[in-house]
Amino acid sequence: MIIYHVGAWAGNFGDSILQQSIYNNLTSISKVNLEFRYINCQTTEFTKELIEEINTSGDMLLVGGGGLIFYRPQDNSVSGWQWNIHYELIDLLDVPLVVYGIGYNQFEFDHTNFIEITNKHLQKTVEKAALFSVRNQGTKEELIARGCDGTKVRVIPDSGMFLESKPIQIPGLNSQKVKIGFNWTTDRENQTFPAPYEESKEAFLKACIQSLNKIITDYNAQVVYIGHMSEEFDASIIKYLEENLIEAPVIIDRVLSDIYPPAGERASFLVDIYRQMDVVLGMRGHANIVSFGQKTPFIGLGSHRKIRYFLEDINRSSFFFDVRPNSEPYSVESMYQKIKDCIEHKEEHINALNEELKKQNNIFDSFNKEIIEVLCK
């Protein structure tokens, strides 16, 4: 049976693990052979001809996961979000539509509004879908506020937390040191930090560096930079860490450059890097989600609601370095204490993560079985 799978398939680690995890988990429980045909939502408009092709040759249209409730003007999406299909054409779709764990992805300081049709389009998508799911409660509430039928919106885990790791050795890693993973979002920094964003970013980074340097000294720690794109993409933050940390960090983008872009089976190697850390500080959503899936204690960074929503859902909101106004974002002591807590009480953190992960796994498995039931009706 053929599943047309729509997502942002452009080589970003976060999207890649969603793609691979959904494939692995659905094929593992299906009694029929599944063939996935991938459609990059950021470069594809769903025309009548494409819909006819899907209806004729496909058995299901699967949309997601990832932060698809997101408006990027450069995509010229007629819907105003990442499923680029005219409102009137949704009804032409004959195969079952399943929306899989999508997220509300607008950056905190992005003041670009969705286009006029978006709310109406989302409402119709929810109505049309055989199954419609989001990756956190915050996204569900956002959709309800936009007029969608909340009784049809399911909250399921992000599939990225369930991609199995593939063992990989990290050159330069010192087994005698506490390993602190660090991840940064280089793009859209002006939408991540409050204005004036250059000053906010610099103050926040200085606080991070001071906290990490204190941890390096007090706990014999080693910082490992874990990029999700490539060394070239993250060159500025890598340079900053190398110039300001008191001990040189291990740069995964450099020492394991062969796994970039971390798509397909290579994504599982990057998952294993998160597994090997003692603590992770992550600004990208999947730096946190993957750490959780590997039961690695983690702390979110920045302002993005996708991290805040995720932390709320797993009862970990206090482990976040928040850069929004009226928070305590630049307190070195506060940062230090949170990292210290994760190091000194690592087993307690792991046990709590493991209990929550079991709950999420049950939800995930149940939803995947429902997808197969819809497919095989």
FITILUM-550156 format. One record per residue (C-alpha): residue in one letter; x, y, z. Coordinates in nm, 4 decimals, padded with zeros to 6 digits, always signed. Layout:
N
<res=a, px=X, py=Y, pz=Z>
...
END
This chain:
377
<res=m, px=+00.0000, py=+00.0000, pz=+00.0000>
<res=i, px=+00.1199, py=+00.3473, pz=-00.0844>
<res=i, px=+00.1401, py=+00.6371, pz=+00.1622>
<res=y, px=+00.2114, py=+00.9853, pz=+00.0296>
<res=h, px=+00.3987, py=+01.1514, pz=+00.3145>
<res=v, px=+00.4114, py=+01.5309, pz=+00.3347>
<res=g, px=+00.6707, py=+01.7153, pz=+00.5435>
<res=a, px=+00.9671, py=+01.9537, pz=+00.5383>
<res=w, px=+01.2113, py=+01.7070, pz=+00.3875>
<res=a, px=+01.5129, py=+01.9357, pz=+00.3441>
<res=g, px=+01.7875, py=+01.7726, pz=+00.5515>
<res=n, px=+01.7276, py=+01.9299, pz=+00.8915>
<res=f, px=+01.7907, py=+01.6705, pz=+01.1640>
<res=g, px=+01.4562, py=+01.7352, pz=+01.3339>
<res=d, px=+01.2505, py=+01.6751, pz=+01.0216>
<res=s, px=+01.4706, py=+01.3830, pz=+00.9180>
<res=i, px=+01.4102, py=+01.1897, pz=+01.2383>
<res=l, px=+01.0358, py=+01.2452, pz=+01.2067>
<res=q, px=+01.0452, py=+01.1046, pz=+00.8560>
<res=q, px=+01.2568, py=+00.8042, pz=+00.9528>
<res=s, px=+01.0766, py=+00.7311, pz=+01.2797>
<res=i, px=+00.7296, py=+00.7359, pz=+01.1231>
<res=y, px=+00.8503, py=+00.5070, pz=+00.8455>
<res=n, px=+01.0156, py=+00.2646, pz=+01.0896>
<res=n, px=+00.7270, py=+00.2522, pz=+01.3329>
<res=l, px=+00.4453, py=+00.2150, pz=+01.0805>
<res=t, px=+00.6220, py=-00.0462, pz=+00.8689>
<res=s, px=+00.7086, py=-00.2481, pz=+01.1808>
<res=i, px=+00.3426, py=-00.2996, pz=+01.2756>
<res=s, px=+00.1816, py=-00.3211, pz=+00.9314>
<res=k, px=+00.0831, py=-00.6637, pz=+00.8005>
<res=v, px=+00.0971, py=-00.5326, pz=+00.4447>
<res=n, px=+00.3981, py=-00.3872, pz=+00.2670>
<res=l, px=+00.4100, py=-00.0089, pz=+00.2835>
<res=e, px=+00.5681, py=+00.2169, pz=+00.0253>
<res=f, px=+00.6276, py=+00.5797, pz=+00.1237>
<res=r, px=+00.6358, py=+00.8507, pz=-00.1422>
<res=y, px=+00.7694, py=+01.1758, pz=-00.0022>
<res=i, px=+00.6455, py=+01.5263, pz=-00.0832>
<res=n, px=+00.8416, py=+01.8282, pz=+00.0400>
<res=c, px=+00.5759, py=+02.0688, pz=+00.1659>
<res=q, px=+00.8024, py=+02.3719, pz=+00.1298>
<res=t, px=+00.8439, py=+02.3261, pz=-00.2447>
<res=t, px=+00.5142, py=+02.1672, pz=-00.3517>
<res=e, px=+00.1719, py=+02.3102, pz=-00.4236>
<res=f, px=-00.1100, py=+02.0569, pz=-00.4193>
<res=t, px=-00.2657, py=+02.1050, pz=-00.7601>
<res=k, px=-00.5663, py=+01.9182, pz=-00.9020>
<res=e, px=-00.3230, py=+01.7031, pz=-01.0965>
<res=l, px=-00.1256, py=+01.6063, pz=-00.7856>
<res=i, px=-00.4432, py=+01.5266, pz=-00.5925>
<res=e, px=-00.5624, py=+01.3107, pz=-00.8826>
<res=e, px=-00.2306, py=+01.1246, pz=-00.8774>
<res=i, px=-00.2608, py=+01.0641, pz=-00.5029>
<res=n, px=-00.6225, py=+00.9470, pz=-00.5390>
<res=t, px=-00.5338, py=+00.7152, pz=-00.8268>
<res=s, px=-00.2125, py=+00.5558, pz=-00.7013>
<res=g, px=-00.2138, py=+00.6171, pz=-00.3248>
<res=d, px=-00.3897, py=+00.4677, pz=-00.0250>
<res=m, px=-00.3340, py=+00.7467, pz=+00.2272>
<res=l, px=-00.2097, py=+01.1044, pz=+00.2534>
<res=l, px=-00.0028, py=+01.1533, pz=+00.5686>
<res=v, px=+00.0796, py=+01.5139, pz=+00.6647>
<res=g, px=+00.3452, py=+01.5753, pz=+00.9310>
<res=g, px=+00.4977, py=+01.5719, pz=+01.1799>
<res=g, px=+00.6959, py=+01.8814, pz=+01.2536>
<res=g, px=+00.6112, py=+02.2443, pz=+01.3040>
<res=l, px=+00.3856, py=+02.2774, pz=+01.0015>
<res=i, px=+00.1541, py=+02.5395, pz=+01.1515>
<res=f, px=+00.3970, py=+02.8063, pz=+01.0463>
<res=y, px=+00.3839, py=+03.0867, pz=+00.7899>
<res=r, px=+00.6949, py=+03.1518, pz=+00.5806>
<res=p, px=+00.6238, py=+03.4205, pz=+00.3188>
<res=q, px=+00.8913, py=+03.2757, pz=+00.0886>
<res=d, px=+00.6914, py=+02.9526, pz=+00.0509>
<res=n, px=+00.3998, py=+03.1372, pz=-00.1120>
<res=s, px=+00.1628, py=+02.8921, pz=+00.0525>
<res=v, px=-00.1973, py=+02.9454, pz=-00.0527>
<res=s, px=-00.3138, py=+02.8103, pz=+00.2840>
<res=g, px=-00.0836, py=+03.0248, pz=+00.4972>
<res=w, px=+00.0649, py=+02.7173, pz=+00.6620>
<res=q, px=+00.2865, py=+02.4354, pz=+00.5423>
<res=w, px=+00.0195, py=+02.2248, pz=+00.3670>
<res=n, px=+00.0069, py=+02.4262, pz=+00.0457>
<res=i, px=-00.3328, py=+02.3393, pz=-00.0979>
<res=h, px=-00.6216, py=+02.5648, pz=-00.1994>
<res=y, px=-00.9142, py=+02.5537, pz=+00.0421>
<res=e, px=-01.1508, py=+02.4411, pz=-00.2330>
<res=l, px=-00.9295, py=+02.1487, pz=-00.3370>
<res=i, px=-00.9294, py=+01.9756, pz=+00.0026>
<res=d, px=-01.2641, py=+01.8144, pz=-00.0803>
<res=l, px=-01.1171, py=+01.6513, pz=-00.3931>
<res=l, px=-00.8999, py=+01.4256, pz=-00.1782>
<res=d, px=-01.0522, py=+01.0751, pz=-00.1782>
<res=v, px=-00.7887, py=+00.8769, pz=+00.0128>
<res=p, px=-00.7848, py=+00.8996, pz=+00.3942>
<res=l, px=-00.6074, py=+01.2088, pz=+00.5299>
<res=v, px=-00.4036, py=+01.1646, pz=+00.8473>
<res=v, px=-00.2358, py=+01.4647, pz=+01.0108>
<res=y, px=+00.0470, py=+01.3336, pz=+01.2263>
<res=g, px=+00.1713, py=+01.5212, pz=+01.5330>
<res=i, px=+00.2106, py=+01.8684, pz=+01.3818>
<res=g, px=+00.3045, py=+02.1721, pz=+01.5895>
<res=y, px=+00.2344, py=+02.5430, pz=+01.6117>
<res=n, px=+00.5739, py=+02.6776, pz=+01.5137>
<res=q, px=+00.5627, py=+03.0574, pz=+01.5102>
<res=f, px=+00.8724, py=+03.2085, pz=+01.6716>
<res=e, px=+00.8137, py=+03.4154, pz=+01.9833>
<res=f, px=+00.9234, py=+03.7472, pz=+01.8322>
<res=d, px=+00.8008, py=+03.6840, pz=+01.4774>
<res=h, px=+00.5306, py=+03.9429, pz=+01.4152>
<res=t, px=+00.4320, py=+03.8126, pz=+01.0717>
<res=n, px=+00.0629, py=+03.7241, pz=+01.0707>
<res=f, px=-00.0878, py=+03.4208, pz=+00.9022>
<res=i, px=-00.2866, py=+03.5067, pz=+00.5903>
<res=e, px=-00.6637, py=+03.5574, pz=+00.5989>
<res=i, px=-00.7597, py=+03.2058, pz=+00.4817>
<res=t, px=-00.5461, py=+03.0189, pz=+00.7381>
<res=n, px=-00.7977, py=+02.9747, pz=+01.0210>
<res=k, px=-01.0715, py=+02.8616, pz=+00.7835>
<res=h, px=-00.8226, py=+02.6290, pz=+00.6110>
<res=l, px=-00.7125, py=+02.4702, pz=+00.9388>
<res=q, px=-01.0759, py=+02.4223, pz=+01.0409>
<res=k, px=-01.1524, py=+02.2400, pz=+00.7173>
<res=t, px=-00.8393, py=+02.0246, pz=+00.7452>
<res=v, px=-00.9416, py=+01.9124, pz=+01.0933>
<res=e, px=-01.2900, py=+01.8341, pz=+00.9646>
<res=k, px=-01.1603, py=+01.6420, pz=+00.6596>
<res=a, px=-00.9002, py=+01.4316, pz=+00.8411>
<res=a, px=-00.9698, py=+01.0718, pz=+00.9367>
<res=l, px=-00.7192, py=+01.1338, pz=+01.2170>
<res=f, px=-00.5837, py=+01.4740, pz=+01.3181>
<res=s, px=-00.3083, py=+01.4991, pz=+01.5787>
<res=v, px=-00.0740, py=+01.7607, pz=+01.7216>
<res=r, px=+00.2485, py=+01.7191, pz=+01.9150>
<res=n, px=+00.1587, py=+01.9164, pz=+02.2276>
<res=q, px=-00.1337, py=+02.0543, pz=+02.4241>
<res=g, px=-00.0306, py=+02.4119, pz=+02.3459>
<res=t, px=-00.0841, py=+02.3512, pz=+01.9746>
<res=k, px=-00.4267, py=+02.2019, pz=+02.0390>
<res=e, px=-00.5276, py=+02.5106, pz=+02.2366>
<res=e, px=-00.3987, py=+02.7332, pz=+01.9563>
<res=l, px=-00.6118, py=+02.5454, pz=+01.7035>
<res=i, px=-00.9194, py=+02.5663, pz=+01.9232>
<res=a, px=-00.8621, py=+02.9430, pz=+01.9524>
<res=r, px=-00.8569, py=+02.9526, pz=+01.5717>
<res=g, px=-01.1981, py=+02.7885, pz=+01.5518>
<res=c, px=-01.1023, py=+02.4229, pz=+01.5017>
<res=d, px=-01.3091, py=+02.1401, pz=+01.6511>
<res=g, px=-01.1094, py=+02.0451, pz=+01.9599>
<res=t, px=-01.2885, py=+01.7096, pz=+01.9913>
<res=k, px=-01.1157, py=+01.5962, pz=+01.6708>
<res=v, px=-00.7670, py=+01.7184, pz=+01.7664>
<res=r, px=-00.5559, py=+01.4532, pz=+01.9378>
<res=v, px=-00.2355, py=+01.5217, pz=+02.1321>
<res=i, px=+00.0335, py=+01.2624, pz=+02.0602>
<res=p, px=+00.4113, py=+01.2558, pz=+02.1189>
<res=d, px=+00.6524, py=+01.3888, pz=+01.8607>
<res=s, px=+00.7721, py=+01.0797, pz=+01.6734>
<res=g, px=+01.1336, py=+01.1982, pz=+01.6926>
<res=m, px=+01.1608, py=+01.0734, pz=+02.0490>
<res=f, px=+01.1107, py=+00.7160, pz=+01.9270>
<res=l, px=+01.3795, py=+00.6832, pz=+01.6627>
<res=e, px=+01.6265, py=+00.4200, pz=+01.7799>
<res=s, px=+01.9907, py=+00.5187, pz=+01.8098>
<res=k, px=+02.2765, py=+00.3606, pz=+01.6174>
<res=p, px=+02.5995, py=+00.3369, pz=+01.8185>
<res=i, px=+02.8733, py=+00.5751, pz=+01.7097>
<res=q, px=+03.2074, py=+00.6642, pz=+01.8681>
<res=i, px=+03.2704, py=+01.0351, pz=+01.9197>
<res=p, px=+03.6343, py=+01.1350, pz=+01.8486>
<res=g, px=+03.7780, py=+01.3451, pz=+02.1283>
<res=l, px=+03.5186, py=+01.2455, pz=+02.3868>
<res=n, px=+03.6739, py=+01.1915, pz=+02.7301>
<res=s, px=+03.4964, py=+00.9148, pz=+02.9204>
<res=q, px=+03.6307, py=+01.0506, pz=+03.2503>
<res=k, px=+03.4529, py=+01.3854, pz=+03.2091>
<res=v, px=+03.0925, py=+01.4927, pz=+03.2563>
<res=k, px=+02.9584, py=+01.5454, pz=+02.9040>
<res=i, px=+02.7470, py=+01.8585, pz=+02.8457>
<res=g, px=+02.5748, py=+01.8676, pz=+02.5071>
<res=f, px=+02.5066, py=+02.2166, pz=+02.3713>
<res=n, px=+02.2787, py=+02.2966, pz=+02.0778>
<res=w, px=+02.1918, py=+02.6336, pz=+01.9225>
<res=t, px=+01.9493, py=+02.7718, pz=+01.6629>
<res=t, px=+02.1545, py=+02.9949, pz=+01.4334>
<res=d, px=+01.8680, py=+03.0950, pz=+01.2050>
<res=r, px=+01.5962, py=+03.3466, pz=+01.3022>
<res=e, px=+01.7895, py=+03.4798, pz=+01.6018>
<res=n, px=+01.6069, py=+03.8112, pz=+01.5563>
<res=q, px=+01.2811, py=+03.6233, pz=+01.6213>
<res=t, px=+01.4221, py=+03.4230, pz=+01.9144>
<res=f, px=+01.5541, py=+03.7116, pz=+02.1281>
<res=p, px=+01.3722, py=+04.0261, pz=+02.2456>
<res=a, px=+01.4704, py=+04.3577, pz=+02.0896>
<res=p, px=+01.7334, py=+04.4758, pz=+02.0565>
<res=y, px=+01.8061, py=+04.1138, pz=+01.9703>
<res=e, px=+02.1841, py=+04.1503, pz=+01.9187>
<res=e, px=+02.2245, py=+04.2787, pz=+02.2747>
<res=s, px=+01.9865, py=+04.0209, pz=+02.4201>
<res=k, px=+02.1612, py=+03.7384, pz=+02.2386>
<res=e, px=+02.5051, py=+03.8555, pz=+02.3535>
<res=a, px=+02.3950, py=+03.8879, pz=+02.7169>
<res=f, px=+02.2365, py=+03.5434, pz=+02.7083>
<res=l, px=+02.5396, py=+03.3804, pz=+02.5493>
<res=k, px=+02.7717, py=+03.5401, pz=+02.8042>
<res=a, px=+02.5599, py=+03.3968, pz=+03.0851>
<res=c, px=+02.5635, py=+03.0535, pz=+02.9205>
<res=i, px=+02.9417, py=+03.0641, pz=+02.8809>
<res=q, px=+03.0010, py=+03.1728, pz=+03.2411>
<res=s, px=+02.7724, py=+02.8942, pz=+03.3652>
<res=l, px=+02.9418, py=+02.6338, pz=+03.1472>
<res=n, px=+03.2901, py=+02.7474, pz=+03.2458>
<res=k, px=+03.1961, py=+02.7134, pz=+03.6123>
<res=i, px=+03.0569, py=+02.3650, pz=+03.5437>
<res=i, px=+03.3754, py=+02.2706, pz=+03.3535>
<res=t, px=+03.5830, py=+02.3754, pz=+03.6550>
<res=d, px=+03.3649, py=+02.2333, pz=+03.9315>
<res=y, px=+03.2615, py=+01.9033, pz=+03.7688>
<res=n, px=+03.5474, py=+01.8202, pz=+03.5301>
<res=a, px=+03.3078, py=+01.8640, pz=+03.2411>
<res=q, px=+03.3471, py=+01.8670, pz=+02.8645>
<res=v, px=+03.1189, py=+02.0653, pz=+02.6309>
<res=v, px=+03.0047, py=+01.8930, pz=+02.3113>
<res=y, px=+02.8471, py=+02.1097, pz=+02.0411>
<res=i, px=+02.5731, py=+01.9160, pz=+01.8579>
<res=g, px=+02.4652, py=+02.0848, pz=+01.5357>
<res=h, px=+02.1593, py=+01.9799, pz=+01.3373>
<res=m, px=+02.2639, py=+02.1077, pz=+00.9921>
<res=s, px=+02.6409, py=+02.1358, pz=+00.9356>
<res=e, px=+02.9533, py=+02.3102, pz=+01.0658>
<res=e, px=+02.9177, py=+02.5774, pz=+00.7977>
<res=f, px=+02.5585, py=+02.6521, pz=+00.9023>
<res=d, px=+02.6564, py=+02.6903, pz=+01.2691>
<res=a, px=+02.9960, py=+02.8540, pz=+01.2120>
<res=s, px=+02.9207, py=+03.1646, pz=+01.4202>
<res=i, px=+02.8116, py=+02.9847, pz=+01.7385>
<res=i, px=+03.0935, py=+02.7311, pz=+01.7044>
<res=k, px=+03.3465, py=+03.0124, pz=+01.6815>
<res=y, px=+03.1915, py=+03.1834, pz=+01.9842>
<res=l, px=+03.2160, py=+02.8672, pz=+02.1957>
<res=e, px=+03.5727, py=+02.7999, pz=+02.0888>
<res=e, px=+03.6778, py=+03.1558, pz=+02.1733>
<res=n, px=+03.5065, py=+03.1786, pz=+02.5117>
<res=l, px=+03.4991, py=+02.8369, pz=+02.6781>
<res=i, px=+03.7967, py=+02.7701, pz=+02.9041>
<res=e, px=+03.8413, py=+02.4259, pz=+02.7459>
<res=a, px=+03.7929, py=+02.3561, pz=+02.3761>
<res=p, px=+03.4588, py=+02.1933, pz=+02.2972>
<res=v, px=+03.4132, py=+01.8829, pz=+02.0855>
<res=i, px=+03.2378, py=+01.9921, pz=+01.7647>
<res=i, px=+03.0225, py=+01.7052, pz=+01.6368>
<res=d, px=+02.9696, py=+01.8831, pz=+01.3026>
<res=r, px=+03.3480, py=+01.8630, pz=+01.2531>
<res=v, px=+03.4614, py=+01.5371, pz=+01.4110>
<res=l, px=+03.1728, py=+01.3413, pz=+01.2593>
<res=s, px=+03.1148, py=+01.5432, pz=+00.9430>
<res=d, px=+03.0246, py=+01.2287, pz=+00.7472>
<res=i, px=+02.6878, py=+01.2026, pz=+00.9230>
<res=y, px=+02.5774, py=+01.5428, pz=+00.7851>
<res=p, px=+02.3210, py=+01.6097, pz=+00.6621>
<res=p, px=+02.1783, py=+01.3741, pz=+00.9271>
<res=a, px=+01.8987, py=+01.2347, pz=+00.7112>
<res=g, px=+01.7734, py=+00.8788, pz=+00.6623>
<res=e, px=+01.9682, py=+00.6180, pz=+00.8552>
<res=r, px=+02.2394, py=+00.8735, pz=+00.9440>
<res=a, px=+01.9878, py=+01.0439, pz=+01.1721>
<res=s, px=+02.0148, py=+00.7517, pz=+01.4148>
<res=f, px=+02.3843, py=+00.8284, pz=+01.4708>
<res=l, px=+02.2999, py=+01.1787, pz=+01.5881>
<res=v, px=+02.0364, py=+01.0313, pz=+01.8191>
<res=d, px=+02.3129, py=+00.8205, pz=+01.9746>
<res=i, px=+02.5218, py=+01.1320, pz=+02.0364>
<res=y, px=+02.2393, py=+01.2687, pz=+02.2522>
<res=r, px=+02.2242, py=+00.9316, pz=+02.4305>
<res=q, px=+02.5909, py=+00.9631, pz=+02.5279>
<res=m, px=+02.5549, py=+01.3029, pz=+02.6951>
<res=d, px=+02.5101, py=+01.3497, pz=+03.0713>
<res=v, px=+02.3152, py=+01.6747, pz=+03.0267>
<res=v, px=+02.1945, py=+01.8597, pz=+02.7156>
<res=l, px=+02.1250, py=+02.2321, pz=+02.6750>
<res=g, px=+01.9133, py=+02.2655, pz=+02.3626>
<res=m, px=+01.7636, py=+02.5549, pz=+02.1665>
<res=r, px=+01.6234, py=+02.3486, pz=+01.8807>
<res=g, px=+01.3049, py=+02.1605, pz=+01.9611>
<res=h, px=+01.4437, py=+01.8197, pz=+01.8746>
<res=a, px=+01.7563, py=+01.8685, pz=+02.0843>
<res=n, px=+01.5125, py=+01.8474, pz=+02.3759>
<res=i, px=+01.2761, py=+01.5882, pz=+02.2292>
<res=v, px=+01.5553, py=+01.3480, pz=+02.1308>
<res=s, px=+01.7287, py=+01.3884, pz=+02.4680>
<res=f, px=+01.3986, py=+01.2974, pz=+02.6349>
<res=g, px=+01.3635, py=+00.9924, pz=+02.4101>
<res=q, px=+01.7137, py=+00.8813, pz=+02.5117>
<res=k, px=+01.6441, py=+00.9546, pz=+02.8805>
<res=t, px=+01.9195, py=+01.2160, pz=+02.8923>
<res=p, px=+01.8516, py=+01.5034, pz=+03.1369>
<res=f, px=+01.8073, py=+01.8244, pz=+02.9400>
<res=i, px=+01.7401, py=+02.1971, pz=+02.9712>
<res=g, px=+01.5663, py=+02.4029, pz=+02.7025>
<res=l, px=+01.7101, py=+02.7330, pz=+02.5794>
<res=g, px=+01.5535, py=+03.0408, pz=+02.4227>
<res=s, px=+01.1920, py=+03.1447, pz=+02.3852>
<res=h, px=+01.0231, py=+02.9158, pz=+02.1340>
<res=r, px=+00.6786, py=+02.7950, pz=+02.2315>
<res=k, px=+00.7421, py=+02.4495, pz=+02.0830>
<res=i, px=+00.9962, py=+02.3883, pz=+02.3607>
<res=r, px=+00.7799, py=+02.5487, pz=+02.6286>
<res=y, px=+00.4747, py=+02.3460, pz=+02.5229>
<res=f, px=+00.6795, py=+02.0255, pz=+02.5201>
<res=l, px=+00.8231, py=+02.0904, pz=+02.8656>
<res=e, px=+00.4748, py=+02.1638, pz=+03.0013>
<res=d, px=+00.3430, py=+01.8328, pz=+02.8667>
<res=i, px=+00.6157, py=+01.6290, pz=+03.0377>
<res=n, px=+00.6153, py=+01.8298, pz=+03.3632>
<res=r, px=+00.9615, py=+01.9794, pz=+03.3124>
<res=s, px=+00.8876, py=+02.3493, pz=+03.2678>
<res=s, px=+01.1344, py=+02.4609, pz=+03.5336>
<res=f, px=+01.4252, py=+02.3286, pz=+03.3253>
<res=f, px=+01.4280, py=+02.6093, pz=+03.0720>
<res=f, px=+01.6613, py=+02.9068, pz=+03.0256>
<res=d, px=+01.3977, py=+03.1570, pz=+02.9128>
<res=v, px=+01.5060, py=+03.4713, pz=+02.7247>
<res=r, px=+01.1635, py=+03.6383, pz=+02.7217>
<res=p, px=+01.1119, py=+03.9623, pz=+02.9158>
<res=n, px=+00.9968, py=+03.9247, pz=+03.2771>
<res=s, px=+01.1855, py=+03.5981, pz=+03.3113>
<res=e, px=+01.5265, py=+03.5401, pz=+03.4700>
<res=p, px=+01.7181, py=+03.4638, pz=+03.1509>
<res=y, px=+02.0632, py=+03.5991, pz=+03.2201>
<res=s, px=+02.1230, py=+03.4765, pz=+03.5735>
<res=v, px=+02.4470, py=+03.2807, pz=+03.5735>
<res=e, px=+02.3689, py=+03.1404, pz=+03.9178>
<res=s, px=+02.0250, py=+03.0182, pz=+03.8108>
<res=m, px=+02.1703, py=+02.8499, pz=+03.5030>
<res=y, px=+02.4513, py=+02.6956, pz=+03.7009>
<res=q, px=+02.2146, py=+02.5551, pz=+03.9630>
<res=k, px=+01.9928, py=+02.3882, pz=+03.7005>
<res=i, px=+02.2892, py=+02.2242, pz=+03.5281>
<res=k, px=+02.4292, py=+02.1239, pz=+03.8672>
<res=d, px=+02.0951, py=+01.9670, pz=+03.9609>
<res=c, px=+02.0951, py=+01.7568, pz=+03.6430>
<res=i, px=+02.4504, py=+01.6375, pz=+03.7129>
<res=e, px=+02.4195, py=+01.5663, pz=+04.0842>
<res=h, px=+02.0735, py=+01.4088, pz=+04.0605>
<res=k, px=+02.1139, py=+01.2449, pz=+03.7226>
<res=e, px=+01.9558, py=+00.9118, pz=+03.8209>
<res=e, px=+01.6496, py=+01.0841, pz=+03.9649>
<res=h, px=+01.6093, py=+01.2795, pz=+03.6425>
<res=i, px=+01.6493, py=+00.9636, pz=+03.4343>
<res=n, px=+01.3874, py=+00.7794, pz=+03.6409>
<res=a, px=+01.1388, py=+01.0652, pz=+03.6023>
<res=l, px=+01.2040, py=+01.0868, pz=+03.2281>
<res=n, px=+01.1643, py=+00.7112, pz=+03.1936>
<res=e, px=+00.8244, py=+00.7081, pz=+03.3662>
<res=e, px=+00.6968, py=+00.9888, pz=+03.1451>
<res=l, px=+00.8431, py=+00.8268, pz=+02.8349>
<res=k, px=+00.6469, py=+00.5078, pz=+02.9052>
<res=k, px=+00.3218, py=+00.7077, pz=+02.9033>
<res=q, px=+00.4159, py=+00.8793, pz=+02.5796>
<res=n, px=+00.5137, py=+00.5494, pz=+02.4215>
<res=n, px=+00.1715, py=+00.3998, pz=+02.4939>
<res=i, px=-00.0002, py=+00.6970, pz=+02.3258>
<res=f, px=+00.2374, py=+00.6741, pz=+02.0296>
<res=d, px=+00.1864, py=+00.3001, pz=+01.9766>
<res=s, px=-00.1908, py=+00.3309, pz=+02.0016>
<res=f, px=-00.2056, py=+00.6109, pz=+01.7446>
<res=n, px=+00.0152, py=+00.4219, pz=+01.4990>
<res=k, px=-00.2177, py=+00.1208, pz=+01.5218>
<res=e, px=-00.5125, py=+00.3475, pz=+01.4435>
<res=i, px=-00.3339, py=+00.4733, pz=+01.1322>
<res=i, px=-00.2850, py=+00.1158, pz=+01.0078>
<res=e, px=-00.6533, py=+00.0410, pz=+01.0776>
<res=v, px=-00.7597, py=+00.3446, pz=+00.8725>
<res=l, px=-00.5215, py=+00.2457, pz=+00.5937>
<res=c, px=-00.6445, py=-00.1136, pz=+00.5738>
<res=k, px=-01.0205, py=-00.0492, pz=+00.5906>
END
